[in-house]
Structure formats: C-alpha cells, structure tokens
Amino acid sequence: MSYLIAATDFSDTSENSVAYAAALATILQADLVLVHSFIFPVMVNDLPLPTSLIDDTQMDAEKKMNVLLKNMQAQHAGLTIKGSVTYGNITDTINNYAAENAGALLVVMGNSNTAADSAWFLSTLKEASHTLSIPTLAIPDNAFYKPISKICLAVDTDQPENLAALKSIADLAQQLNAELHVFNSRAEGTYDGSQEVSTGTMTTLAAANPQYHYRHLADVDEAILFFCSRYQIDWLAILPGKYSFFEGLFHNSHTKVLAQTTTIPLCILQQDEL
C-alpha cells in the first residue's frame, strides 16, 4: 500500500501540515505515517547521554504521538494512520523508514514563514531537500488543503535531466487529476512552446499532458510568483541541484521573498544522485 510521511514536532506549524497530509492521503487513497524524531545538543565533553534522559524524552514524545494519532483518527475515520517516534536526525529517520517500508509517495513537512528572518530552505527543510530520497512537500502556516487542480514545475533547461524526479511529479499530477504546467524563465525573450525541452523530458512528462511556458523576466523570484499568481497554481515543484539556477533559492535573499509572499506549498523533487 502506498503511503505519505508527515513529519511532526507537535508544533502548530506541523499540526497544520499533518492535517494537510491527512487530507492529501485521503485523496490519493494512501496511508499516512506520522514521524517524530528527537536529538540532543552536541555535548561539550565525551560523557555519554544518560539513558534515563533518552528514555524520558522518548516516553514524552510517544505520549504526544498517541494524542495526535487519536485526534487524527477521530477526524479521518476512513484513513489508516500510524505513528513512529525515533531517536535521531529527522531526515535519516524518514529515509530509513522509506527504505524499510516500500510505497512512500511523498514527505510532508510544516514550514513556518511568520518570523521576519524566516526562510523556506533553512535548517531542516534545506537538509531534507538535499538528502531525502522521495519528494518533499513544504506546507506554509497559512496554507490549508484544497483540491489540487494546477501544479507548476519550474525547470532549468540548461541543467542535466533528472528523469526519476520528473516522473514522480508527472505521476502525482495524474493521481491528483491536476494540470501540469512546466515553467522556465529565459533571458532571450518571451515565447511559448516546448522547443527548449529535451526529448527525454517531454517523453517522461507526456502522460501528464503538460503545458509548457517560457517567459522573460530578469528576476527569478518575480517570474515564479507572477506565473503562479496569474495561473492560480496550487503547488510549485522544483528540482534543486548544483547545476540548477534554483539552487539560488537556497540563499537568504531568495528564500525570504518566497517564504514571505506566497502561501503555495512547495514540492521539492529528489535529486538524481539519491
């Protein structure tokens, strides 16, 4: 059975993303796995952590998980929901779970953009975008689930193809019965058509019947936000990577713009080396 993974730290931000994941799992006819992991700050000496501290933290987290599971199951009676509490790094925990349990479709994470200095890709989300083996959906605080009718896949046609990632977003678009819009901001002019997309990309995306858009706007942030607003996009999907100009979105000047000006969930596709 296919399933979604929703990461939670039991905060208001993750509570919103878990609710989004539950609604999405219902639409996709998939199970939902709630995952929480915990770590402690690095010790300044070589003394091991007391076993009692780990045990007490584990027990406290499991109590919170049980409460969350009970609440979620009451709200989504027809949905199979499981919980997992593990000591360790959250991205390692998710990768290990997905490796041991086949069928993971998507990881859903909360993404607070309320602080003045916040940025989407910093901290856990940035690490997830580089290390998780399955697509990650980042949900802003003020984004609530609604039917997904349009997905924008922002691409850099100068970077190497990542056909596995392209297939994953094409499959999701089909499962959600959503339009797939492939967008690229180019410097040489404004035009539409698929002539700049490789045969491999077109073939991989073909089943989703995508629409291709090429625009000329000097500022990448402006181009993305303008397109998503004009076409009423529900998800923005990107392919991060060292060859992509979207790697620039990991820098503060870009992430602050996106984090503070849009409520669109961001789907980060897996990198080809994973």
KEVEX-801601 format. One record per residue (C-alpha): residue number from 1; residue in one letter; x, y, z. Coordinates in nm, 2 decimals. Each point is the difference from the previous one (the first is absolute). Example, Ala and Ser with C-alpha at 12.3 -4.5 7.8 and 13.67 -1.06 7.14 Angstrom:
! KEVEX-801601
+-----+---+--------+--------+--------+
:   k : r :     px :     py :     pz :
+-----+---+--------+--------+--------+
:   1 : A :   1.23 :  -0.45 :   0.78 :
:   2 : S :   0.14 :   0.34 :  -0.07 :
+-----+---+--------+--------+--------+
***
This chain:
! KEVEX-801601
+-----+---+--------+--------+--------+
:   k : r :     px :     py :     pz :
+-----+---+--------+--------+--------+
:   1 : M :   0.00 :   0.00 :   0.00 :
:   2 : S :   0.13 :   0.35 :  -0.09 :
:   3 : Y :   0.04 :   0.25 :   0.28 :
:   4 : L :   0.09 :   0.36 :   0.09 :
:   5 : I :   0.24 :   0.09 :   0.28 :
:   6 : A :  -0.08 :   0.31 :   0.21 :
:   7 : A :   0.28 :   0.13 :   0.22 :
:   8 : T :  -0.11 :   0.15 :   0.32 :
:   9 : D :   0.16 :   0.17 :   0.30 :
:  10 : F :  -0.35 :   0.05 :   0.16 :
:  11 : S :   0.01 :   0.38 :  -0.07 :
:  12 : D :  -0.28 :   0.20 :  -0.15 :
:  13 : T :   0.19 :   0.02 :  -0.33 :
:  14 : S :   0.03 :  -0.38 :  -0.02 :
:  15 : E :  -0.36 :  -0.05 :   0.12 :
:  16 : N :  -0.11 :   0.20 :  -0.31 :
:  17 : S :   0.22 :  -0.21 :  -0.23 :
:  18 : V :  -0.12 :  -0.33 :   0.15 :
:  19 : A :  -0.36 :   0.11 :  -0.06 :
:  20 : Y :   0.09 :   0.08 :  -0.36 :
:  21 : A :   0.18 :  -0.33 :  -0.04 :
:  22 : A :  -0.31 :  -0.19 :   0.13 :
:  23 : A :  -0.23 :   0.17 :  -0.25 :
:  24 : L :   0.25 :  -0.07 :  -0.28 :
:  25 : A :   0.04 :  -0.36 :   0.10 :
:  26 : T :  -0.37 :  -0.05 :  -0.01 :
:  27 : I :  -0.02 :   0.14 :  -0.36 :
:  28 : L :   0.30 :  -0.22 :  -0.10 :
:  29 : Q :  -0.16 :  -0.30 :   0.17 :
:  30 : A :   0.33 :  -0.05 :   0.19 :
:  31 : D :   0.08 :  -0.07 :   0.36 :
:  32 : L :   0.16 :   0.27 :   0.23 :
:  33 : V :   0.30 :  -0.05 :   0.22 :
:  34 : L :   0.07 :   0.27 :   0.26 :
:  35 : V :   0.38 :   0.01 :   0.08 :
:  36 : H :   0.16 :   0.18 :   0.29 :
:  37 : S :   0.37 :  -0.02 :   0.09 :
:  38 : F :   0.21 :   0.17 :   0.26 :
:  39 : I :   0.36 :   0.08 :   0.07 :
:  40 : F :   0.19 :   0.18 :   0.27 :
:  41 : P :   0.26 :   0.28 :  -0.04 :
:  42 : V :   0.36 :  -0.11 :  -0.05 :
:  43 : M :   0.17 :  -0.06 :   0.33 :
:  44 : V :   0.31 :   0.21 :   0.08 :
:  45 : N :   0.17 :  -0.30 :   0.15 :
:  46 : D :   0.02 :  -0.37 :  -0.07 :
:  47 : L :  -0.25 :  -0.09 :   0.27 :
:  48 : P :  -0.28 :  -0.22 :  -0.14 :
:  49 : L :  -0.36 :   0.12 :   0.03 :
:  50 : P :  -0.18 :  -0.16 :   0.30 :
:  51 : T :  -0.23 :  -0.28 :  -0.12 :
:  52 : S :  -0.27 :   0.13 :   0.22 :
:  53 : L :   0.00 :   0.33 :  -0.19 :
:  54 : I :  -0.05 :  -0.17 :  -0.33 :
:  55 : D :  -0.27 :  -0.23 :   0.15 :
:  56 : D :  -0.19 :   0.28 :   0.16 :
:  57 : T :   0.01 :   0.20 :  -0.32 :
:  58 : Q :  -0.11 :  -0.30 :  -0.20 :
:  59 : M :  -0.29 :  -0.06 :   0.24 :
:  60 : D :  -0.11 :   0.36 :  -0.01 :
:  61 : A :   0.01 :   0.00 :  -0.39 :
:  62 : E :  -0.20 :  -0.32 :  -0.01 :
:  63 : K :  -0.27 :   0.14 :   0.22 :
:  64 : K :  -0.03 :   0.31 :  -0.23 :
:  65 : M :   0.00 :  -0.23 :  -0.30 :
:  66 : N :  -0.28 :  -0.21 :   0.14 :
:  67 : V :  -0.21 :   0.31 :   0.07 :
:  68 : L :   0.06 :   0.12 :  -0.36 :
:  69 : L :  -0.09 :  -0.34 :  -0.14 :
:  70 : K :  -0.32 :  -0.01 :   0.20 :
:  71 : N :  -0.10 :   0.34 :  -0.12 :
:  72 : M :   0.09 :  -0.06 :  -0.36 :
:  73 : Q :  -0.18 :  -0.34 :  -0.01 :
:  74 : A :  -0.31 :   0.17 :   0.14 :
:  75 : Q :   0.01 :   0.26 :  -0.28 :
:  76 : H :   0.08 :  -0.25 :  -0.28 :
:  77 : A :  -0.19 :  -0.32 :   0.08 :
:  78 : G :   0.07 :  -0.17 :  -0.33 :
:  79 : L :   0.37 :   0.08 :  -0.01 :
:  80 : T :   0.27 :  -0.25 :   0.13 :
:  81 : I :   0.23 :   0.21 :   0.21 :
:  82 : K :   0.32 :  -0.13 :   0.18 :
:  83 : G :   0.25 :   0.17 :   0.22 :
:  84 : S :   0.38 :  -0.04 :   0.05 :
:  85 : V :   0.22 :   0.16 :   0.26 :
:  86 : T :   0.38 :  -0.04 :  -0.04 :
:  87 : Y :   0.32 :   0.14 :   0.15 :
:  88 : G :   0.21 :   0.16 :  -0.27 :
:  89 : N :   0.00 :   0.24 :  -0.29 :
:  90 : I :  -0.34 :   0.06 :  -0.17 :
:  91 : T :   0.13 :  -0.04 :  -0.35 :
:  92 : D :   0.19 :  -0.32 :   0.08 :
:  93 : T :  -0.31 :  -0.13 :   0.18 :
:  94 : I :  -0.22 :   0.06 :  -0.30 :
:  95 : N :   0.25 :  -0.15 :  -0.25 :
:  96 : N :   0.03 :  -0.31 :   0.22 :
:  97 : Y :  -0.37 :  -0.04 :   0.03 :
:  98 : A :  -0.05 :   0.04 :  -0.37 :
:  99 : A :   0.28 :  -0.26 :  -0.07 :
: 100 : E :  -0.16 :  -0.25 :   0.24 :
: 101 : N :  -0.36 :   0.05 :  -0.12 :
: 102 : A :  -0.06 :   0.01 :  -0.37 :
: 103 : G :  -0.26 :   0.24 :  -0.15 :
: 104 : A :   0.09 :   0.34 :   0.13 :
: 105 : L :  -0.15 :   0.27 :  -0.23 :
: 106 : L :   0.08 :   0.33 :   0.17 :
: 107 : V :   0.14 :   0.16 :   0.31 :
: 108 : V :  -0.21 :   0.28 :   0.15 :
: 109 : M :   0.17 :   0.26 :   0.22 :
: 110 : G :  -0.12 :   0.32 :   0.17 :
: 111 : N :   0.16 :   0.32 :  -0.10 :
: 112 : S :  -0.03 :   0.30 :   0.22 :
: 113 : N :   0.03 :   0.34 :  -0.18 :
: 114 : T :  -0.13 :   0.23 :   0.28 :
: 115 : A :   0.34 :   0.11 :   0.13 :
: 116 : A :   0.16 :   0.31 :  -0.16 :
: 117 : D :   0.32 :  -0.19 :  -0.06 :
: 118 : S :  -0.15 :  -0.33 :  -0.11 :
: 119 : A :   0.09 :  -0.18 :  -0.32 :
: 120 : W :  -0.15 :  -0.31 :  -0.15 :
: 121 : F :   0.32 :  -0.20 :  -0.07 :
: 122 : L :   0.18 :   0.07 :   0.32 :
: 123 : S :   0.06 :  -0.26 :   0.27 :
: 124 : T :  -0.19 :  -0.33 :  -0.02 :
: 125 : L :  -0.18 :   0.08 :  -0.33 :
: 126 : K :   0.33 :   0.09 :  -0.17 :
: 127 : E :   0.15 :  -0.33 :   0.12 :
: 128 : A :  -0.30 :  -0.19 :  -0.11 :
: 129 : S :   0.02 :   0.14 :  -0.35 :
: 130 : H :   0.35 :  -0.13 :  -0.04 :
: 131 : T :  -0.02 :  -0.33 :   0.18 :
: 132 : L :  -0.35 :  -0.15 :  -0.03 :
: 133 : S :  -0.05 :  -0.27 :  -0.26 :
: 134 : I :  -0.36 :   0.08 :  -0.07 :
: 135 : P :  -0.18 :   0.33 :  -0.08 :
: 136 : T :  -0.06 :   0.24 :   0.28 :
: 137 : L :  -0.31 :   0.23 :   0.03 :
: 138 : A :   0.06 :   0.31 :   0.22 :
: 139 : I :  -0.32 :   0.15 :   0.13 :
: 140 : P :  -0.01 :   0.37 :   0.12 :
: 141 : D :  -0.18 :   0.08 :   0.31 :
: 142 : N :  -0.28 :   0.18 :  -0.19 :
: 143 : A :  -0.05 :  -0.27 :  -0.26 :
: 144 : F :  -0.30 :  -0.24 :   0.05 :
: 145 : Y :  -0.09 :  -0.29 :  -0.21 :
: 146 : K :  -0.22 :   0.06 :  -0.30 :
: 147 : P :  -0.04 :  -0.21 :  -0.32 :
: 148 : I :   0.32 :   0.01 :  -0.20 :
: 149 : S :  -0.09 :   0.11 :  -0.35 :
: 150 : K :   0.32 :   0.16 :  -0.13 :
: 151 : I :   0.37 :  -0.09 :   0.06 :
: 152 : C :   0.28 :   0.21 :  -0.12 :
: 153 : L :   0.33 :  -0.18 :  -0.07 :
: 154 : A :   0.28 :   0.26 :  -0.02 :
: 155 : V :   0.29 :  -0.12 :  -0.20 :
: 156 : D :   0.34 :   0.10 :  -0.12 :
: 157 : T :   0.05 :  -0.13 :  -0.35 :
: 158 : D :   0.37 :   0.05 :   0.03 :
: 159 : Q :   0.05 :  -0.26 :   0.27 :
: 160 : P :   0.04 :  -0.37 :  -0.04 :
: 161 : E :  -0.33 :  -0.20 :  -0.02 :
: 162 : N :  -0.14 :  -0.16 :   0.32 :
: 163 : L :  -0.25 :  -0.24 :  -0.15 :
: 164 : A :  -0.08 :  -0.18 :   0.32 :
: 165 : A :  -0.11 :   0.33 :   0.16 :
: 166 : L :  -0.19 :   0.10 :  -0.31 :
: 167 : K :  -0.19 :  -0.33 :   0.01 :
: 168 : S :  -0.09 :   0.05 :   0.36 :
: 169 : I :  -0.17 :   0.33 :  -0.05 :
: 170 : A :  -0.17 :  -0.12 :  -0.32 :
: 171 : D :  -0.14 :  -0.30 :   0.19 :
: 172 : L :  -0.12 :   0.23 :   0.28 :
: 173 : A :  -0.17 :   0.23 :  -0.25 :
: 174 : Q :  -0.18 :  -0.29 :  -0.15 :
: 175 : Q :  -0.10 :  -0.14 :   0.34 :
: 176 : L :  -0.14 :   0.34 :   0.10 :
: 177 : N :  -0.16 :   0.05 :  -0.34 :
: 178 : A :   0.19 :   0.34 :  -0.01 :
: 179 : E :   0.13 :   0.20 :  -0.29 :
: 180 : L :   0.38 :   0.00 :  -0.02 :
: 181 : H :   0.15 :   0.33 :  -0.12 :
: 182 : V :   0.37 :  -0.01 :  -0.08 :
: 183 : F :   0.16 :   0.34 :   0.05 :
: 184 : N :   0.34 :   0.15 :  -0.09 :
: 185 : S :   0.12 :   0.36 :   0.03 :
: 186 : R :   0.23 :   0.07 :  -0.30 :
: 187 : A :   0.21 :   0.31 :  -0.08 :
: 188 : E :  -0.05 :   0.00 :  -0.38 :
: 189 : G :  -0.36 :   0.09 :  -0.03 :
: 190 : T :  -0.36 :  -0.08 :   0.08 :
: 191 : Y :  -0.15 :  -0.30 :  -0.18 :
: 192 : D :  -0.19 :  -0.32 :   0.05 :
: 193 : G :   0.07 :  -0.35 :  -0.13 :
: 194 : S :   0.19 :  -0.31 :   0.08 :
: 195 : Q :   0.30 :   0.05 :  -0.23 :
: 196 : E :   0.24 :   0.07 :   0.29 :
: 197 : V :  -0.10 :  -0.32 :   0.19 :
: 198 : S :   0.20 :  -0.32 :  -0.08 :
: 199 : T :  -0.16 :  -0.30 :  -0.15 :
: 200 : G :   0.07 :  -0.20 :   0.32 :
: 201 : T :  -0.18 :   0.26 :   0.21 :
: 202 : M :  -0.30 :   0.02 :  -0.24 :
: 203 : T :  -0.03 :  -0.38 :  -0.01 :
: 204 : T :   0.02 :  -0.04 :   0.38 :
: 205 : L :  -0.27 :   0.27 :   0.06 :
: 206 : A :  -0.22 :  -0.09 :  -0.30 :
: 207 : A :  -0.25 :  -0.22 :   0.20 :
: 208 : A :  -0.09 :   0.31 :   0.20 :
: 209 : N :  -0.07 :   0.20 :  -0.31 :
: 210 : P :   0.20 :   0.31 :   0.11 :
: 211 : Q :  -0.02 :   0.35 :  -0.13 :
: 212 : Y :   0.33 :   0.18 :  -0.06 :
: 213 : H :   0.07 :   0.36 :   0.08 :
: 214 : Y :   0.31 :   0.21 :  -0.06 :
: 215 : R :   0.02 :   0.36 :   0.13 :
: 216 : H :   0.25 :   0.28 :   0.01 :
: 217 : L :   0.03 :   0.16 :   0.34 :
: 218 : A :   0.34 :   0.10 :   0.14 :
: 219 : D :  -0.09 :  -0.09 :   0.36 :
: 220 : V :  -0.06 :  -0.37 :   0.05 :
: 221 : D :  -0.21 :   0.06 :   0.32 :
: 222 : E :  -0.22 :   0.25 :  -0.18 :
: 223 : A :  -0.04 :  -0.24 :  -0.30 :
: 224 : I :  -0.10 :  -0.29 :   0.22 :
: 225 : L :  -0.24 :   0.20 :   0.22 :
: 226 : F :  -0.16 :   0.18 :  -0.30 :
: 227 : F :  -0.06 :  -0.32 :  -0.18 :
: 228 : C :  -0.14 :  -0.18 :   0.30 :
: 229 : S :  -0.23 :   0.29 :   0.07 :
: 230 : R :  -0.12 :   0.04 :  -0.36 :
: 231 : Y :  -0.07 :  -0.37 :  -0.05 :
: 232 : Q :  -0.14 :  -0.06 :   0.35 :
: 233 : I :   0.26 :  -0.27 :   0.07 :
: 234 : D :  -0.07 :  -0.23 :   0.30 :
: 235 : W :   0.35 :  -0.16 :   0.03 :
: 236 : L :   0.34 :   0.12 :  -0.11 :
: 237 : A :   0.24 :  -0.28 :  -0.08 :
: 238 : I :   0.38 :   0.05 :  -0.04 :
: 239 : L :   0.30 :  -0.21 :  -0.06 :
: 240 : P :   0.28 :   0.12 :   0.22 :
: 241 : G :   0.36 :  -0.09 :  -0.10 :
: 242 : K :   0.34 :   0.14 :  -0.04 :
: 243 : Y :  -0.06 :   0.06 :  -0.37 :
: 244 : S :  -0.33 :   0.18 :   0.04 :
: 245 : F :  -0.05 :   0.37 :   0.03 :
: 246 : F :  -0.27 :  -0.10 :   0.25 :
: 247 : E :   0.29 :  -0.07 :   0.24 :
: 248 : G :   0.01 :   0.38 :   0.03 :
: 249 : L :  -0.33 :  -0.03 :   0.18 :
: 250 : F :   0.19 :  -0.15 :   0.30 :
: 251 : H :   0.16 :   0.33 :   0.06 :
: 252 : N :  -0.17 :   0.23 :   0.25 :
: 253 : S :  -0.08 :   0.28 :  -0.25 :
: 254 : H :  -0.21 :  -0.24 :  -0.20 :
: 255 : T :  -0.15 :  -0.22 :   0.27 :
: 256 : K :  -0.13 :   0.30 :   0.19 :
: 257 : V :  -0.18 :   0.13 :  -0.31 :
: 258 : L :  -0.17 :  -0.34 :  -0.06 :
: 259 : A :  -0.07 :  -0.08 :   0.37 :
: 260 : Q :  -0.16 :   0.33 :   0.08 :
: 261 : T :  -0.20 :   0.07 :  -0.32 :
: 262 : T :  -0.17 :  -0.33 :  -0.09 :
: 263 : T :  -0.23 :  -0.25 :   0.16 :
: 264 : I :   0.07 :  -0.27 :  -0.27 :
: 265 : P :   0.13 :  -0.33 :   0.13 :
: 266 : L :   0.34 :  -0.08 :  -0.15 :
: 267 : C :   0.08 :  -0.34 :  -0.13 :
: 268 : I :   0.37 :  -0.07 :   0.00 :
: 269 : L :   0.08 :  -0.29 :  -0.23 :
: 270 : Q :   0.28 :  -0.25 :   0.08 :
: 271 : Q :   0.35 :   0.06 :  -0.15 :
: 272 : D :   0.12 :  -0.25 :  -0.25 :
: 273 : E :   0.30 :  -0.12 :   0.21 :
: 274 : L :  -0.23 :  -0.13 :   0.27 :
+-----+---+--------+--------+--------+
***
